Amino acid sequence: MSTVSDVDSAMFTDWLLRIEAEYREMPGLQLTERQMQRLWTLDSWTCAVLVHVLVTRGVLRETRGRAYMLAAASR
């Protein structure tokens, strides 16, 4: 039987995979957190946590303009 936290964890993992996949499909993509919120219909807290995880894992990096892009695309 699934618990609420299991569902939340699975949804969170799905979001991480989806966002990373979209950035990898479009290596030049640069989005601010606000743009991510609108594009993927995320609330600000969830978006901030997802971005933090993706930056910490080295998937995304922050630009000078406070947008986020694929870290590998900047090397």
Backbone as XML, in Angstrom:
<?xml version="1.0"?>
<chain id="A" units="angstrom">
  <residue number="1" name="MET">
    <atom name="N" x="0.830" y="-1.181" z="0.000"/>
    <atom name="CA" x="0.000" y="0.000" z="0.000"/>
    <atom name="C" x="0.884" y="1.257" z="0.000"/>
  </residue>
  <residue number="2" name="SER">
    <atom name="N" x="0.596" y="2.204" z="-0.870"/>
    <atom name="CA" x="1.374" y="3.440" z="-0.969"/>
    <atom name="C" x="0.940" y="4.441" z="0.081"/>
  </residue>
  <residue number="3" name="THR">
    <atom name="N" x="1.898" y="5.195" z="0.579"/>
    <atom name="CA" x="1.588" y="6.278" z="1.499"/>
    <atom name="C" x="1.676" y="7.585" z="0.729"/>
  </residue>
  <residue number="4" name="VAL">
    <atom name="N" x="1.203" y="8.649" z="1.357"/>
    <atom name="CA" x="1.272" y="9.963" z="0.725"/>
    <atom name="C" x="2.719" y="10.324" z="0.429"/>
  </residue>
  <residue number="5" name="SER">
    <atom name="N" x="3.624" y="10.040" z="1.356"/>
    <atom name="CA" x="5.031" y="10.382" z="1.132"/>
    <atom name="C" x="5.620" y="9.579" z="-0.024"/>
  </residue>
  <residue number="6" name="ASP">
    <atom name="N" x="5.183" y="8.318" z="-0.210"/>
    <atom name="CA" x="5.645" y="7.527" z="-1.347"/>
    <atom name="C" x="5.195" y="8.170" z="-2.654"/>
  </residue>
  <residue number="7" name="VAL">
    <atom name="N" x="3.955" y="8.615" z="-2.683"/>
    <atom name="CA" x="3.416" y="9.256" z="-3.878"/>
    <atom name="C" x="4.155" y="10.557" z="-4.136"/>
  </residue>
  <residue number="8" name="ASP">
    <atom name="N" x="4.347" y="11.370" z="-3.098"/>
    <atom name="CA" x="5.074" y="12.630" z="-3.247"/>
    <atom name="C" x="6.496" y="12.387" z="-3.739"/>
  </residue>
  <residue number="9" name="SER">
    <atom name="N" x="7.152" y="11.384" z="-3.186"/>
    <atom name="CA" x="8.513" y="11.064" z="-3.573"/>
    <atom name="C" x="8.567" y="10.620" z="-5.032"/>
  </residue>
  <residue number="10" name="ALA">
    <atom name="N" x="7.618" y="9.802" z="-5.435"/>
    <atom name="CA" x="7.571" y="9.337" z="-6.829"/>
    <atom name="C" x="7.298" y="10.502" z="-7.771"/>
  </residue>
  <residue number="11" name="MET">
    <atom name="N" x="6.389" y="11.380" z="-7.389"/>
    <atom name="CA" x="6.089" y="12.541" z="-8.231"/>
    <atom name="C" x="7.301" y="13.459" z="-8.327"/>
  </residue>
  <residue number="12" name="PHE">
    <atom name="N" x="7.992" y="13.648" z="-7.221"/>
    <atom name="CA" x="9.177" y="14.497" z="-7.202"/>
    <atom name="C" x="10.250" y="13.920" z="-8.130"/>
  </residue>
  <residue number="13" name="THR">
    <atom name="N" x="10.467" y="12.620" z="-8.042"/>
    <atom name="CA" x="11.436" y="11.958" z="-8.910"/>
    <atom name="C" x="11.030" y="12.093" z="-10.369"/>
  </residue>
  <residue number="14" name="ASP">
    <atom name="N" x="9.740" y="11.935" z="-10.658"/>
    <atom name="CA" x="9.246" y="12.108" z="-12.027"/>
    <atom name="C" x="9.535" y="13.515" z="-12.538"/>
  </residue>
  <residue number="15" name="TRP">
    <atom name="N" x="9.324" y="14.522" z="-11.689"/>
    <atom name="CA" x="9.597" y="15.902" z="-12.097"/>
    <atom name="C" x="11.080" y="16.104" z="-12.375"/>
  </residue>
  <residue number="16" name="LEU">
    <atom name="N" x="11.933" y="15.562" z="-11.520"/>
    <atom name="CA" x="13.378" y="15.690" z="-11.749"/>
    <atom name="C" x="13.770" y="15.087" z="-13.095"/>
  </residue>
  <residue number="17" name="LEU">
    <atom name="N" x="13.258" y="13.901" z="-13.374"/>
    <atom name="CA" x="13.580" y="13.225" z="-14.630"/>
    <atom name="C" x="13.029" y="13.991" z="-15.830"/>
  </residue>
  <residue number="18" name="ARG">
    <atom name="N" x="11.826" y="14.494" z="-15.703"/>
    <atom name="CA" x="11.209" y="15.227" z="-16.812"/>
    <atom name="C" x="11.975" y="16.513" z="-17.122"/>
  </residue>
  <residue number="19" name="ILE">
    <atom name="N" x="12.290" y="17.271" z="-16.087"/>
    <atom name="CA" x="12.998" y="18.541" z="-16.293"/>
    <atom name="C" x="14.382" y="18.285" z="-16.879"/>
  </residue>
  <residue number="20" name="GLU">
    <atom name="N" x="15.092" y="17.319" z="-16.331"/>
    <atom name="CA" x="16.418" y="17.000" z="-16.867"/>
    <atom name="C" x="16.310" y="16.560" z="-18.333"/>
  </residue>
  <residue number="21" name="ALA">
    <atom name="N" x="15.335" y="15.734" z="-18.655"/>
    <atom name="CA" x="15.158" y="15.260" z="-20.034"/>
    <atom name="C" x="14.887" y="16.428" z="-20.985"/>
  </residue>
  <residue number="22" name="GLU">
    <atom name="N" x="14.056" y="17.363" z="-20.557"/>
    <atom name="CA" x="13.747" y="18.501" z="-21.433"/>
    <atom name="C" x="14.972" y="19.368" z="-21.662"/>
  </residue>
  <residue number="23" name="TYR">
    <atom name="N" x="15.778" y="19.585" z="-20.635"/>
    <atom name="CA" x="17.012" y="20.350" z="-20.812"/>
    <atom name="C" x="17.986" y="19.604" z="-21.719"/>
  </residue>
  <residue number="24" name="ARG">
    <atom name="N" x="18.065" y="18.286" z="-21.607"/>
    <atom name="CA" x="18.981" y="17.511" z="-22.453"/>
    <atom name="C" x="18.504" y="17.494" z="-23.909"/>
  </residue>
  <residue number="25" name="GLU">
    <atom name="N" x="17.198" y="17.516" z="-24.120"/>
    <atom name="CA" x="16.657" y="17.553" z="-25.481"/>
    <atom name="C" x="16.922" y="18.902" z="-26.153"/>
  </residue>
  <residue number="26" name="MET">
    <atom name="N" x="17.032" y="19.957" z="-25.330"/>
    <atom name="CA" x="17.274" y="21.314" z="-25.847"/>
    <atom name="C" x="18.446" y="21.919" z="-25.082"/>
  </residue>
  <residue number="27" name="PRO">
    <atom name="N" x="19.679" y="21.535" z="-25.427"/>
    <atom name="CA" x="20.850" y="21.946" z="-24.642"/>
    <atom name="C" x="21.021" y="23.458" z="-24.467"/>
  </residue>
  <residue number="28" name="GLY">
    <atom name="N" x="20.484" y="24.269" z="-25.348"/>
    <atom name="CA" x="20.609" y="25.721" z="-25.222"/>
    <atom name="C" x="19.511" y="26.362" z="-24.387"/>
  </residue>
  <residue number="29" name="LEU">
    <atom name="N" x="18.609" y="25.555" z="-23.852"/>
    <atom name="CA" x="17.478" y="26.065" z="-23.076"/>
    <atom name="C" x="17.967" y="26.785" z="-21.826"/>
  </residue>
  <residue number="30" name="GLN">
    <atom name="N" x="17.448" y="27.990" z="-21.611"/>
    <atom name="CA" x="17.744" y="28.766" z="-20.406"/>
    <atom name="C" x="16.424" y="29.301" z="-19.877"/>
  </residue>
  <residue number="31" name="LEU">
    <atom name="N" x="16.083" y="28.915" z="-18.657"/>
    <atom name="CA" x="14.825" y="29.341" z="-18.044"/>
    <atom name="C" x="15.074" y="29.862" z="-16.639"/>
  </residue>
  <residue number="32" name="THR">
    <atom name="N" x="14.344" y="30.903" z="-16.267"/>
    <atom name="CA" x="14.358" y="31.361" z="-14.884"/>
    <atom name="C" x="13.423" y="30.446" z="-14.090"/>
  </residue>
  <residue number="33" name="GLU">
    <atom name="N" x="13.481" y="30.534" z="-12.779"/>
    <atom name="CA" x="12.562" y="29.728" z="-11.965"/>
    <atom name="C" x="11.115" y="30.087" z="-12.282"/>
  </residue>
  <residue number="34" name="ARG">
    <atom name="N" x="10.848" y="31.363" z="-12.476"/>
    <atom name="CA" x="9.472" y="31.784" z="-12.791"/>
    <atom name="C" x="8.998" y="31.173" z="-14.110"/>
  </residue>
  <residue number="35" name="GLN">
    <atom name="N" x="9.869" y="31.135" z="-15.103"/>
    <atom name="CA" x="9.509" y="30.524" z="-16.382"/>
    <atom name="C" x="9.271" y="29.017" z="-16.225"/>
  </residue>
  <residue number="36" name="MET">
    <atom name="N" x="10.090" y="28.373" z="-15.394"/>
    <atom name="CA" x="9.887" y="26.946" z="-15.122"/>
    <atom name="C" x="8.533" y="26.710" z="-14.458"/>
  </residue>
  <residue number="37" name="GLN">
    <atom name="N" x="8.198" y="27.584" z="-13.510"/>
    <atom name="CA" x="6.914" y="27.457" z="-12.817"/>
    <atom name="C" x="5.761" y="27.508" z="-13.816"/>
  </residue>
  <residue number="38" name="ARG">
    <atom name="N" x="5.817" y="28.442" z="-14.735"/>
    <atom name="CA" x="4.743" y="28.580" z="-15.732"/>
    <atom name="C" x="4.735" y="27.408" z="-16.707"/>
  </residue>
  <residue number="39" name="LEU">
    <atom name="N" x="5.913" y="27.037" z="-17.199"/>
    <atom name="CA" x="6.010" y="25.967" z="-18.196"/>
    <atom name="C" x="5.514" y="24.632" z="-17.653"/>
  </residue>
  <residue number="40" name="TRP">
    <atom name="N" x="5.912" y="24.306" z="-16.430"/>
    <atom name="CA" x="5.583" y="22.998" z="-15.878"/>
    <atom name="C" x="4.495" y="23.052" z="-14.801"/>
  </residue>
  <residue number="41" name="THR">
    <atom name="N" x="3.877" y="24.189" z="-14.635"/>
    <atom name="CA" x="2.789" y="24.388" z="-13.665"/>
    <atom name="C" x="3.212" y="23.930" z="-12.265"/>
  </residue>
  <residue number="42" name="LEU">
    <atom name="N" x="4.298" y="24.512" z="-11.792"/>
    <atom name="CA" x="4.835" y="24.193" z="-10.474"/>
    <atom name="C" x="4.632" y="25.368" z="-9.533"/>
  </residue>
  <residue number="43" name="ASP">
    <atom name="N" x="4.436" y="25.076" z="-8.264"/>
    <atom name="CA" x="4.401" y="26.171" z="-7.294"/>
    <atom name="C" x="5.845" y="26.592" z="-7.011"/>
  </residue>
  <residue number="44" name="SER">
    <atom name="N" x="6.024" y="27.767" z="-6.446"/>
    <atom name="CA" x="7.368" y="28.325" z="-6.277"/>
    <atom name="C" x="8.253" y="27.473" z="-5.370"/>
  </residue>
  <residue number="45" name="TRP">
    <atom name="N" x="7.699" y="26.913" z="-4.292"/>
    <atom name="CA" x="8.493" y="26.095" z="-3.370"/>
    <atom name="C" x="8.985" y="24.827" z="-4.060"/>
  </residue>
  <residue number="46" name="THR">
    <atom name="N" x="8.085" y="24.117" z="-4.742"/>
    <atom name="CA" x="8.459" y="22.876" z="-5.429"/>
    <atom name="C" x="9.505" y="23.155" z="-6.492"/>
  </residue>
  <residue number="47" name="CYS">
    <atom name="N" x="9.308" y="24.211" z="-7.253"/>
    <atom name="CA" x="10.259" y="24.572" z="-8.297"/>
    <atom name="C" x="11.627" y="24.867" z="-7.698"/>
  </residue>
  <residue number="48" name="ALA">
    <atom name="N" x="11.669" y="25.626" z="-6.630"/>
    <atom name="CA" x="12.943" y="25.973" z="-5.987"/>
    <atom name="C" x="13.671" y="24.722" z="-5.501"/>
  </residue>
  <residue number="49" name="VAL">
    <atom name="N" x="12.946" y="23.783" z="-4.933"/>
    <atom name="CA" x="13.565" y="22.543" z="-4.450"/>
    <atom name="C" x="14.091" y="21.719" z="-5.623"/>
  </residue>
  <residue number="50" name="LEU">
    <atom name="N" x="13.297" y="21.601" z="-6.682"/>
    <atom name="CA" x="13.731" y="20.851" z="-7.863"/>
    <atom name="C" x="14.992" y="21.474" z="-8.462"/>
  </residue>
  <residue number="51" name="VAL">
    <atom name="N" x="15.003" y="22.781" z="-8.591"/>
    <atom name="CA" x="16.172" y="23.477" z="-9.143"/>
    <atom name="C" x="17.384" y="23.241" z="-8.249"/>
  </residue>
  <residue number="52" name="HIS">
    <atom name="N" x="17.200" y="23.363" z="-6.949"/>
    <atom name="CA" x="18.303" y="23.150" z="-6.012"/>
    <atom name="C" x="18.900" y="21.745" z="-6.189"/>
  </residue>
  <residue number="53" name="VAL">
    <atom name="N" x="18.046" y="20.750" z="-6.289"/>
    <atom name="CA" x="18.521" y="19.372" z="-6.459"/>
    <atom name="C" x="19.270" y="19.223" z="-7.785"/>
  </residue>
  <residue number="54" name="LEU">
    <atom name="N" x="18.715" y="19.772" z="-8.851"/>
    <atom name="CA" x="19.358" y="19.648" z="-10.165"/>
    <atom name="C" x="20.689" y="20.400" z="-10.224"/>
  </residue>
  <residue number="55" name="VAL">
    <atom name="N" x="20.790" y="21.538" z="-9.553"/>
    <atom name="CA" x="22.060" y="22.273" z="-9.499"/>
    <atom name="C" x="23.060" y="21.496" z="-8.645"/>
  </residue>
  <residue number="56" name="THR">
    <atom name="N" x="22.621" y="21.007" z="-7.499"/>
    <atom name="CA" x="23.496" y="20.249" z="-6.604"/>
    <atom name="C" x="24.035" y="18.996" z="-7.276"/>
  </residue>
  <residue number="57" name="ARG">
    <atom name="N" x="23.223" y="18.355" z="-8.096"/>
    <atom name="CA" x="23.652" y="17.149" z="-8.820"/>
    <atom name="C" x="24.510" y="17.470" z="-10.042"/>
  </residue>
  <residue number="58" name="GLY">
    <atom name="N" x="24.656" y="18.749" z="-10.364"/>
    <atom name="CA" x="25.480" y="19.140" z="-11.496"/>
    <atom name="C" x="24.784" y="19.022" z="-12.839"/>
  </residue>
  <residue number="59" name="VAL">
    <atom name="N" x="23.463" y="18.920" z="-12.824"/>
    <atom name="CA" x="22.694" y="18.835" z="-14.067"/>
    <atom name="C" x="22.497" y="20.233" z="-14.642"/>
  </residue>
  <residue number="60" name="LEU">
    <atom name="N" x="22.122" y="21.187" z="-13.795"/>
    <atom name="CA" x="21.895" y="22.566" z="-14.220"/>
    <atom name="C" x="22.909" y="23.479" z="-13.553"/>
  </residue>
  <residue number="61" name="ARG">
    <atom name="N" x="23.083" y="24.638" z="-14.164"/>
    <atom name="CA" x="23.882" y="25.694" z="-13.530"/>
    <atom name="C" x="23.153" y="27.010" z="-13.733"/>
  </residue>
  <residue number="62" name="GLU">
    <atom name="N" x="23.381" y="27.932" z="-12.800"/>
    <atom name="CA" x="22.748" y="29.244" z="-12.873"/>
    <atom name="C" x="23.595" y="30.176" z="-13.730"/>
  </residue>
  <residue number="63" name="THR">
    <atom name="N" x="22.950" y="30.931" z="-14.601"/>
    <atom name="CA" x="23.638" y="31.916" z="-15.435"/>
    <atom name="C" x="23.717" y="33.244" z="-14.689"/>
  </residue>
  <residue number="64" name="ARG">
    <atom name="N" x="24.432" y="34.189" z="-15.247"/>
    <atom name="CA" x="24.514" y="35.525" z="-14.636"/>
    <atom name="C" x="23.150" y="36.204" z="-14.593"/>
  </residue>
  <residue number="65" name="GLY">
    <atom name="N" x="22.285" y="35.853" z="-15.536"/>
    <atom name="CA" x="20.948" y="36.444" z="-15.598"/>
    <atom name="C" x="19.921" y="35.720" z="-14.748"/>
  </residue>
  <residue number="66" name="ARG">
    <atom name="N" x="20.390" y="34.872" z="-13.849"/>
    <atom name="CA" x="19.534" y="34.114" z="-12.926"/>
    <atom name="C" x="18.606" y="33.136" z="-13.642"/>
  </residue>
  <residue number="67" name="ALA">
    <atom name="N" x="19.045" y="32.664" z="-14.802"/>
    <atom name="CA" x="18.346" y="31.598" z="-15.506"/>
    <atom name="C" x="19.140" y="30.316" z="-15.255"/>
  </residue>
  <residue number="68" name="TYR">
    <atom name="N" x="18.552" y="29.203" z="-15.614"/>
    <atom name="CA" x="19.220" y="27.922" z="-15.426"/>
    <atom name="C" x="19.355" y="27.235" z="-16.767"/>
  </residue>
  <residue number="69" name="MET">
    <atom name="N" x="20.550" y="26.653" z="-16.966"/>
    <atom name="CA" x="20.825" y="25.957" z="-18.218"/>
    <atom name="C" x="21.513" y="24.646" z="-17.907"/>
  </residue>
  <residue number="70" name="LEU">
    <atom name="N" x="21.566" y="23.781" z="-18.880"/>
    <atom name="CA" x="22.238" y="22.500" z="-18.723"/>
    <atom name="C" x="23.714" y="22.752" z="-18.427"/>
  </residue>
  <residue number="71" name="ALA">
    <atom name="N" x="24.212" y="22.190" z="-17.360"/>
    <atom name="CA" x="25.607" y="22.444" z="-16.959"/>
    <atom name="C" x="26.591" y="21.969" z="-18.020"/>
  </residue>
  <residue number="72" name="ALA">
    <atom name="N" x="26.324" y="20.839" z="-18.653"/>
    <atom name="CA" x="27.222" y="20.302" z="-19.672"/>
    <atom name="C" x="27.290" y="21.222" z="-20.896"/>
  </residue>
  <residue number="73" name="ALA">
    <atom name="N" x="26.230" y="21.984" z="-21.153"/>
    <atom name="CA" x="26.196" y="22.869" z="-22.318"/>
    <atom name="C" x="27.121" y="24.061" z="-22.149"/>
  </residue>
  <residue number="74" name="SER">
    <atom name="N" x="27.521" y="24.347" z="-20.926"/>
    <atom name="CA" x="28.352" y="25.514" z="-20.676"/>
    <atom name="C" x="29.837" y="25.197" z="-20.681"/>
  </residue>
  <residue number="75" name="ARG">
    <atom name="N" x="30.162" y="23.942" z="-20.855"/>
    <atom name="CA" x="31.582" y="23.550" z="-20.800"/>
    <atom name="C" x="32.191" y="23.492" z="-22.155"/>
  </residue>
</chain>
